[in-house]
């Protein structure tokens, strides 16, 4: 079942365990990640970078693949579909595509204030749709 990452991670903190996050690059990787998570009865985060999404055509294609695999394989463990280190525009593409979690990496923005402004905007829009957000609040020198 596709879920927002927040309750999954809160349960992990409470239960003193980790949740693995794996990047996917294609159908086979996503299927293998889901098979292992189901076999181990372990929640999992499936991540996709902007580059990997381009190889798979689009973020929508990635979301469709993961969503269809979860349904076809009758996956019962919590699965979050997460954008890994996305830029501002890609966060909105993932929100529209059906990702359940996004990571906005604003560390390369011109100013910290712009990073903070964009992070706030993404959080507001994502949370209104039940999507969790991770953000890089700092800057990289």
N, C-alpha and C positions, 0 to 999 in steps of 0.2 A: 504494500500500500504506500502510495506517495504521500509524504507528510512534510510539514514545515520542520526545519531542523531544530528549532528552539526546544520543544518538549522532549525531543529525542536526547538532546544534549543535557537538559535539566535532569532527566532520568539517569543519565550516565553519571552525572556529578553525585546525585543522591545515592546511586548504587555502587559508586566507587569502581567504575569500569570505563574503558575508552570506547569511542566509536571510530571505526576506521573510515577514512575517506580515500577513495581511489579515483584517479582520473580515467576517463574512458576516451577512446579514440575511434571506436567503431562498434558495430553490432555485436561482434564476438566478445569484445572486452566487456561490454555492458552485460551480456548474457552470463558470462563467467563470474562476474562480480555478484550478480544477483543469485546465481546458483550457489555460490559459496556462502553468501549471507543466509540464504534459506536453510542450507544444510546445517549451518552452525547456529541457526536461530539467533542471529546477531543483527541488530540494526546497522545500517550502512549509509554512507553518503557517497553518491556517485557524482563526481565533479567533471566539468568540461571547461577547457580554456577556450578563449576566442579563436586561437589557431586551430585547435582540434575541431571546433564547430565548422570552420571554413572547409576543412577536409571532408566533413560529413554533410556539406551543403549549407546548413544553417542551424541556428539554435532550435528552431522549430522541429527540424528533422531529429535532432538529438532528443528533444523532449518526447516526440512521438515514438521513437525507438524505445526509450526507457519505459514510458507509459504502457506501450503495447507489450513489452516483455514482462512487466510486472503483472499485467492482466493474464497474458497467455500462460505464464509459468505459475500462476496462482501464488504469487509471492505474498507471504503473510507477515513478514517482518517489516518494521518501519524503514522506508527508503526516502531519503531526501535527494533531490536533484539540484545540484549547486553549481553556480557559475564560479569558477576559480580565477581570482584576480582579474576581474573584468573592468573595462573602462566605463565611463559614464553612459555612453550610448548603448553599449552591450548589456548593461543592467536592464534597461528598458526593453530591449529585444528579448531577453530571457524572461522578464516578467510577463510580457505578451505571449511568449511561447509556451508558458506553463511550468517554468521552473518553480520549485518550492522554496528556493533559497538563492541569494546572490551575494557575491563579495565584490564590493566596489573598492578598487585600488586607486585612490586619489593621491597616492604618494608622489606622483609626477606632475601634479597640477602646478600652475605658475605660483600660486600662493596657498598658504594654509587656509586662509579664509574661503577661497574658492573650493578647496577640498571639503571643508566643513559645510558650506552652503549646498554643494551637490550631494554630500552624504545625507544631510537632513532631508533634502527633497526625495532622494531614493527611499529612505526609511519611511517617510510619510506615505508615499505611493505603495510601496511594497507591503507595509503593515496593513494598509487598508484592504489589501487583497489576501492577507493571511500568509505572506511570504516573509521568511526570516532574512535578516541582513547581517553580514559581516563587513567591516570596513577597515581600511588602512588609514588610520587617523593622522599618522605622522607623515614626514617627508623623508625622502632618500636623498642624501647629499651627492 
